[in-house]
Amino acid sequence: MKSLNSGVSGLKAFQTKMDVIGNNISNVETYGFKSSSVSFSEMLNQQIGSGGGAESAPSSSNQVGLGVRISNIQRDFNQGGLQSTGRETDLAIEGNGFFILSEGGQQFLSRAGNFSFNRDGFLVDQSGRNVQGFNANAAGDVLPSGTTDAIRVDFNSVDDPQATQNVYAAGNLNAETSKPQIVQSQSTLTTDSGSIATGSTALNDLAQTDTDFVNNDTIDFDVTLNDGSTQTISHTFNAGDTVSDLITTVNNDLPAGEATVSLVDGLLVMRSENLGSSELDVNSVTTTGTGSINFPGFQTTQAGQTNSQTVSTTVYDAVGKGHTLTMNMTQTDTNSWEYEASFLDGEEVTSGGTGTISFDQSGNLSSDSTIAMAFDPGGGADEVNFTVNLGNKDKGSRLTQFSGSSSVQFTSQDGYAQGNLVDFNIDGDGYVTGIYNNGRNVNLAQVAIGDVSNYDGLETAGNGLFKETVTSGKISMNTAPNLAETNLNSGVLEGSNVDLANEFTDMITAQRAYQSNARVITTADELLTEAVNLKR
């Protein structure tokens, strides 16, 4: 009686399904677990008659099935939910791929990322298997290739110091020019007729002249120069001398590049030829001889103003000692600035300490964008040669001269002191980054992501592990950035993808199917009993 065998095959098949369901439910809290499902297929049919008959009255093939069998137990590799743990070494893959673990020369794949560092600094899973990745080379570069290594971090590592090679400055220098000091007479020079005096007005025709001058009389100006020193400038009168003659004498006697005097609408105006702060002033005007003049006093109408900017940063010598570099930039012309570099503790600037920075009419840098400098750090350390970069094209920054406030600053420099490893983090690209107490973050390794062409072909190896097979294809070594829609999350774990609602539903249907197959067996048994009893 074939129904007995069919019923037995059904019992076995649905017992297997219950085993799978039970395994799924028991692993509902297992990190990285992937649920399985059972597929059935009909067993071989037995032919009990042949089809055929007349063409007008055909009959079907007469076949009876021999039961059911398991055709496939398939893993569901869909993403499990992400659960936050806050532990830096807990990792979860969001997207495709697996972590690669090694043990005894054999590689395994896993989605469970509950890792930790062991006492030797190796990143391992809960059973001590090494997490595979790409460690930094001697130059400190992480270069992913086809071969992986066990990820290891030396928590006693030291970051050797590096002398500064580049300093970057960026921002704006205020285009509003520095101002010269201007001093002018407090009242207007006029003629005897009351009109405003001009350069051609004779000195003896000025309304301010009380007694006419005669030859060899002198008019003396007591002047304070830009630097605060004083000078007396004397004009010796000759018959017919004019205001212009007096001004010419003063301008000729002033030191070169000091100041100029002019007559503007009857006012004597002295303008400094130096931009910036100044002591320039006319203290008094006196006369010697017959003539006398009631010359008006002088006052400052525009104070000298220096447009300057000072920036500073710390640069490092070869032994990792920091030195405070200060750079002062002072506007000396409309589009020109003089710079002077110095060090807070008096270190000698051996080259490149002074120079000119120039801009075009649009406020863009027109002089060289780099300044080569060197200084002697002292203490037996080698001379430090570095470049000051005015702007950083790689970061989209530049040095400009626009109207507005000055905002120039040293944005960065590439030297550093010695540092000790104090912490680490793992980012979304899988980089294990060491955090040193000298402010440096250094990539130490990168977590590898393994992938295969056919997930369904992977063989389960227990403990949430999978092995490659001929059907799955070879494991390809990769990293998260190189896999489409794949990201690595630190401080979280991927949970089981078991859906309890579906599992309980499948359990009910499996139970009913098992009961039904058992009933087939009991019914077939009853039929056999009846057949046996026919002899009685």
CORURVEN-V540938 format. One record per residue. N is the residue number from 0. RES is the residue in one letter. PSI is psi as a letter, one per 20 degrees, with the letter a starting at -180 (* if undefined). Layout:
N:RES:PSI
N:RES:PSI
//
This chain:
0:M:o
1:K:h
2:S:h
3:L:g
4:N:h
5:S:g
6:G:g
7:V:g
8:S:h
9:G:g
10:L:g
11:K:g
12:A:g
13:F:h
14:Q:g
15:T:g
16:K:g
17:M:h
18:D:g
19:V:g
20:I:g
21:G:g
22:N:g
23:N:g
24:I:h
25:S:h
26:N:k
27:V:h
28:E:j
29:T:p
30:Y:p
31:G:j
32:F:p
33:K:p
34:S:r
35:S:q
36:S:q
37:V:p
38:S:q
39:F:q
40:S:q
41:E:p
42:M:r
43:L:p
44:N:q
45:Q:p
46:Q:p
47:I:j
48:G:q
49:S:q
50:G:r
51:G:c
52:G:r
53:A:q
54:E:h
55:S:i
56:A:m
57:P:q
58:S:q
59:S:r
60:S:p
61:N:n
62:Q:q
63:V:p
64:G:q
65:L:j
66:G:b
67:V:q
68:R:r
69:I:o
70:S:h
71:N:p
72:I:o
73:Q:p
74:R:q
75:D:o
76:F:j
77:N:q
78:Q:p
79:G:r
80:G:q
81:L:p
82:Q:p
83:S:p
84:T:h
85:G:i
86:R:p
87:E:h
88:T:i
89:D:p
90:L:q
91:A:p
92:I:p
93:E:o
94:G:b
95:N:r
96:G:r
97:F:q
98:F:q
99:I:p
100:L:q
101:S:q
102:E:p
103:G:k
104:G:i
105:Q:q
106:Q:q
107:F:q
108:L:q
109:S:q
110:R:i
111:A:p
112:G:k
113:N:n
114:F:r
115:S:r
116:F:p
117:N:a
118:R:i
119:D:j
120:G:j
121:F:p
122:L:o
123:V:r
124:D:a
125:Q:i
126:S:j
127:G:j
128:R:q
129:N:p
130:V:p
131:Q:q
132:G:b
133:F:o
134:N:q
135:A:q
136:N:a
137:A:h
138:A:i
139:G:j
140:D:p
141:V:o
142:L:n
143:P:p
144:S:a
145:G:i
146:T:p
147:T:r
148:D:r
149:A:p
150:I:p
151:R:p
152:V:p
153:D:o
154:F:i
155:N:j
156:S:q
157:V:p
158:D:o
159:D:q
160:P:q
161:Q:p
162:A:q
163:T:p
164:Q:h
165:N:p
166:V:p
167:Y:p
168:A:q
169:A:r
170:G:a
171:N:q
172:L:p
173:N:p
174:A:i
175:E:o
176:T:q
177:S:q
178:K:q
179:P:q
180:Q:p
181:I:p
182:V:p
183:Q:r
184:S:q
185:Q:i
186:S:r
187:T:p
188:L:p
189:T:r
190:T:r
191:D:h
192:S:i
193:G:i
194:S:r
195:I:p
196:A:q
197:T:r
198:G:h
199:S:i
200:T:p
201:A:q
202:L:h
203:N:i
204:D:j
205:L:q
206:A:h
207:Q:i
208:T:o
209:D:g
210:T:p
211:D:q
212:F:q
213:V:r
214:N:p
215:N:j
216:D:q
217:T:q
218:I:p
219:D:p
220:F:p
221:D:o
222:V:p
223:T:p
224:L:r
225:N:h
226:D:j
227:G:i
228:S:r
229:T:q
230:Q:q
231:T:p
232:I:p
233:S:p
234:H:p
235:T:p
236:F:p
237:N:q
238:A:p
239:G:j
240:D:q
241:T:r
242:V:h
243:S:h
244:D:g
245:L:g
246:I:h
247:T:g
248:T:g
249:V:g
250:N:h
251:N:h
252:D:i
253:L:q
254:P:q
255:A:p
256:G:j
257:E:g
258:A:r
259:T:q
260:V:p
261:S:r
262:L:o
263:V:o
264:D:l
265:G:i
266:L:p
267:L:p
268:V:p
269:M:p
270:R:p
271:S:q
272:E:j
273:N:p
274:L:q
275:G:a
276:S:q
277:S:q
278:E:j
279:L:p
280:D:q
281:V:o
282:N:g
283:S:r
284:V:o
285:T:r
286:T:q
287:T:p
288:G:b
289:T:g
290:G:q
291:S:q
292:I:p
293:N:m
294:F:p
295:P:q
296:G:r
297:F:q
298:Q:q
299:T:p
300:T:i
301:Q:o
302:A:q
303:G:p
304:Q:p
305:T:p
306:N:o
307:S:r
308:Q:p
309:T:p
310:V:q
311:S:q
312:T:r
313:T:p
314:V:r
315:Y:q
316:D:a
317:A:h
318:V:j
319:G:j
320:K:p
321:G:q
322:H:p
323:T:o
324:L:p
325:T:p
326:M:o
327:N:p
328:M:p
329:T:p
330:Q:p
331:T:i
332:D:r
333:T:g
334:N:k
335:S:q
336:W:p
337:E:p
338:Y:q
339:E:p
340:A:q
341:S:r
342:F:q
343:L:h
344:D:j
345:G:j
346:E:q
347:E:p
348:V:o
349:T:i
350:S:q
351:G:j
352:G:i
353:T:q
354:G:a
355:T:p
356:I:p
357:S:q
358:F:q
359:D:a
360:Q:i
361:S:j
362:G:j
363:N:q
364:L:p
365:S:h
366:S:r
367:D:q
368:S:i
369:T:q
370:I:o
371:A:p
372:M:r
373:A:q
374:F:q
375:D:o
376:P:i
377:G:a
378:G:j
379:G:i
380:A:q
381:D:q
382:E:q
383:V:p
384:N:p
385:F:r
386:T:p
387:V:o
388:N:o
389:L:n
390:G:r
391:N:n
392:K:h
393:D:h
394:K:j
395:G:k
396:S:q
397:R:r
398:L:p
399:T:r
400:Q:n
401:F:q
402:S:p
403:G:a
404:S:q
405:S:p
406:S:j
407:V:p
408:Q:q
409:F:o
410:T:h
411:S:r
412:Q:q
413:D:j
414:G:r
415:Y:q
416:A:r
417:Q:q
418:G:q
419:N:q
420:L:p
421:V:i
422:D:r
423:F:r
424:N:r
425:I:p
426:D:a
427:G:i
428:D:j
429:G:j
430:Y:p
431:V:o
432:T:p
433:G:p
434:I:o
435:Y:q
436:N:j
437:N:j
438:G:j
439:R:q
440:N:p
441:V:p
442:N:p
443:L:h
444:A:r
445:Q:p
446:V:p
447:A:q
448:I:p
449:G:q
450:D:q
451:V:r
452:S:h
453:N:o
454:Y:h
455:D:i
456:G:i
457:L:q
458:E:p
459:T:p
460:A:j
461:G:r
462:N:k
463:G:j
464:L:q
465:F:q
466:K:q
467:E:q
468:T:r
469:V:h
470:T:h
471:S:h
472:G:r
473:K:q
474:I:p
475:S:p
476:M:p
477:N:a
478:T:r
479:A:g
480:P:h
481:N:j
482:L:p
483:A:p
484:E:k
485:T:p
486:N:q
487:L:p
488:N:p
489:S:q
490:G:j
491:V:r
492:L:q
493:E:p
494:G:r
495:S:q
496:N:j
497:V:p
498:D:o
499:L:h
500:A:g
501:N:h
502:E:g
503:F:h
504:T:g
505:D:h
506:M:g
507:I:g
508:T:h
509:A:g
510:Q:g
511:R:h
512:A:h
513:Y:g
514:Q:g
515:S:g
516:N:h
517:A:h
518:R:h
519:V:g
520:I:g
521:T:h
522:T:g
523:A:h
524:D:g
525:E:h
526:L:g
527:L:h
528:T:g
529:E:g
530:A:h
531:V:h
532:N:i
533:L:h
534:K:i
535:R:*
//
